[in-house]
Amino acid sequence: MPKRAYVSVARAEAAAAKRDQVIQAAARFLREEDSIITFSLDAVAKAANVTRLTVYNQFGSRRGLLEAVFDDIAHRGGLARLEGAAAYPDPEKGLEMMVRIFCEFWGSDPAVARLHDAMAIDHEFAQALVARNERRRPLIGELITRIAAEDTPSIVKRDVVDLIYVLTSCATFRMLSGGRTAAETGALLTSATKAAVAKIK
């Protein structure tokens, strides 16, 4: 029995290592290739030096692989810090932290932009990425609820949440970062966020 358990653990570890190998190869592919159109299970399998069947068995589809790459980059990019920002004692400081976290994340890895580009050619992946991005909205909502004056109308709070949601998006960061440093882009977005918050205080 112990021998079987050992074999199962070893197989699980080997499978996890192989999965990570493919994810990292896929991320490198996204960083280095000129177009997301060339991203495929075959291309990633070749980059990872494994068979297409290995990639398929691990991820099931192109969409499954793209989702895994995004989740891995999000983990490595520190998005787990968002929960701490949302719970920060001073909600206005927490909101500034959130803006900074997203600016750092959107600018941290060229593969992030390529993953968002994939939304244009892969409808299923677009739906999955939209769902992931929507996780940002309730976190912003928590902070806005804590910041807002008691008599602030719900519709005004909703508008401010929607505005900050757009300000902290990858698309907004990409549009503003052309010709600006990451610090300048972050400062601009922080300033815009403060202006939005002023409407509910």
Residue pairs with C-beta under 8 A, 6 or more apart in sequence:
15 58
18 50
18 54
18 58
19 58
19 68
20 72
21 48
21 50
22 44
22 45
22 48
22 50
22 54
22 55
22 58
22 59
22 65
23 65
23 68
23 69
23 72
24 48
24 72
25 44
25 47
25 48
25 49
26 39
26 44
26 47
26 48
26 65
26 66
26 68
26 69
27 69
27 72
27 73
27 109
27 111
28 47
29 39
29 43
29 44
29 47
30 36
30 39
30 69
30 110
30 111
30 114
30 115
31 109
31 110
31 111
31 114
33 39
33 114
36 114
36 117
36 118
36 121
37 121
39 62
39 66
39 114
39 118
40 62
41 52
41 55
41 56
41 59
41 61
41 62
41 65
42 52
44 55
44 65
45 51
45 52
45 54
45 55
48 55
55 65
58 65
59 65
59 68
62 122
62 125
63 122
63 124
63 125
63 128
66 115
66 118
66 122
66 125
66 128
67 125
67 128
67 129
69 111
69 115
70 112
70 115
70 129
70 132
73 109
73 111
73 112
73 115
74 105
74 132
77 104
77 105
77 108
77 109
77 112
78 101
78 104
78 105
79 101
79 105
81 97
81 101
82 98
82 101
82 136
82 139
83 139
84 97
85 94
85 95
85 97
85 98
85 101
85 139
85 143
86 94
86 98
86 139
86 142
86 143
87 94
88 94
88 97
91 143
91 144
91 146
91 147
92 143
92 147
92 197
94 143
95 140
95 143
95 144
95 147
95 164
95 193
95 197
96 190
96 193
98 139
98 140
98 143
98 168
99 167
99 168
99 186
99 189
99 190
99 193
100 186
100 190
102 136
102 168
102 173
103 173
103 182
103 185
103 186
103 189
104 182
104 186
105 112
106 112
106 113
106 170
106 173
106 174
106 177
107 173
107 177
107 182
107 185
112 170
113 170
113 174
115 129
116 129
116 170
116 171
116 174
118 125
118 126
118 129
119 125
119 126
119 129
119 130
120 126
133 169
133 170
136 165
136 168
137 161
137 165
140 161
140 164
140 165
140 168
141 157
141 161
144 157
144 160
144 161
144 164
144 197
144 200
145 157
147 197
147 200
147 201
148 157
148 160
148 200
148 201
149 200
149 201
152 200
156 199
156 200
157 200
159 199
160 196
160 197
160 199
160 200
163 196
164 193
164 196
164 197
166 172
167 189
167 192
167 193
167 196
168 189
168 193
172 189
173 185
173 189
176 185
176 188
176 189
177 185
180 188
